[in-house]
């Protein structure tokens, strides 16, 4: 790639790594006869979405009504918004439901009347179950609340009960395959028990579960109907630490110019801060914070060889990044040089950057570009 054209923080996307990640997950789900509904909130790109389409994907997950419109306009016609219904957007939801096969998520019965009175086209309703993340959703034993939702849905024929949906986000705190497997097994068991309880009354209901660590690391998905991982399209250092991927699978890197060096403390300053990376970090065993790992540039983009011997990004402010070096690598860069960094959390890095350039020097769209017009 022509790195001499990069003059400011730029998110670089390796198309080959990205495609390999897409195909690997597609094949794994297909081999186990599990429906894959990838979450597009990580890449938020029509171009990357088209790579999924070319790989056989025909249904997607998004995280907002606006993002659903963005992809619907590009021809995606089976979209689940995996976020609790915001009743203030009922008019937009009704407009979207007229265009696509739409899935919505409920955590209580409060939006049902507004949806039922406004919608003229059928939508699929998923009841969100808290499988252990404790972010939102009904506890598995809140069957009275579930029954209340189902009774309300019966009033409106356009609101079709699709089943139970969960997100095992607590798998991101796991440190081993065993922990991820345990989290997945418990989450699946919770959803299966609810499906069994309601299946006679609602034949055909499904269960949907989504997180990248489990989707990447669990060898046997079991009797799940649908998987919704998203981060696997790029992966990141957080996923590498969990064990979901190798560093060589990480498909995005931040390109940042070095703007200053400080020999007295063996540090570089890069043009790349919290507004470029986000401020997620890994806490290392020695107590240090890692905000990014430096990789070595090559003709194809970058190599992860000898990453552990490279300087490390130890602090971020708004625009600045502080890089800690040692005697062996301090002279590796000088002001004006371009450095490449694997992000800790690619979803947030991609979101704050709002654009990509590929290792083949092609500009790639992002949903944020639409919002910023």
Phi, psi and omega in degrees: 000159183268085182291344180290350177270352181268120183240354182210171182308127186219132178271117183260132182247124176270107185298322183294316177296317181299312179298321179298320178296317180299313184290324181297315180289321177303312183293322180296315179294318181297319180298332181256009177057042177249134179285126180260124176236081188298145179273124185267007181290342180286305185271326177051038187231133175294322180295311178295322176303323179292330174296320175297315181300316179295336178273001175107001179288133180231005178212145187221165173244143173226174185246003179204161177296318179299318179293325177298316177299318182304314181279330177298322180293343178261011173101358176287126187236012176222097191229129171253129174267101185275062180207140182305139181304129173264107188297339178291345180255023186298326178295317178294322178297318179297319178296318180293320181297337178282346185253329187223166169282109192250136173248135180235155183244131176245143173243354173198184185267000189298327180275355193295315181298317180297318178294312184298324181281338185261323187284136177249355180235148184294138172233156176268131181252123176252136176265123183280127178248132175282105182268009176137350180285329180061040174262305175199172182110163179278142172294147184303332182269004179274055183292334175296320179290322176299314179298324179296317177297313183295322177296321178294320181297329182299338181286342188232105184298337180286345182261098185264122179288115183268329181147205186247138184235142179216160175224115181274063182297340179290352174295341179290345176268358182289154181237007182200163175300321181300316180293318179296317179300317180297316179298316180296314182300317180294316180298315180297318180299319179300313182290322179296321179297319179291320177300315180299320182295324188252000188294322181296322180281328182232075180301139177092356178295152185236169173236139185231130184225142183210121165194146185290319180304312181292316181298329180276325193256332181285130184279329182233112183287340181072197187280054176267145179274322189214140175243143183229048178288157179227316187297338183300341180298326178244326192058182181187183182293329177297315178293324178295321179294320178295324183113009181289336185206174170261165177299332181287347177275342184292121193259002177229148176217141177273125175265121185226129176290144169279129183246345178199155174228148182230092184300329184296331179240012177054050181230148168252156168247126177251153172278094183171107184233204183296331180283356177248316182269336204076179184245022173293147180214161171259138175264114184281167183299330181272008177092352179283154175262137177244121180256000179169152178247131179283134176243162186266128179289146171214182185298330181274347183144279177204160177237145179262009178298135175060030180302322184296340179270355182276161173301163184232144177279114189250349182202146177228135164247203187297308183248339186267146167235133179258125183250125178267124178249183171224185183300331185277334185238001183300320183278009180294331181223158176223166178305134183101346176279155179255132179243151180244138186226129172283131183280156176287317183226101187293330180301311182286322178298314179297323182292314182289329179284317175069020179187159176223160162231138182277168176294351174259017174068026178261134176284136181243135182290164177209145180306325181299330179297325177293318182294330186270002179293000000 
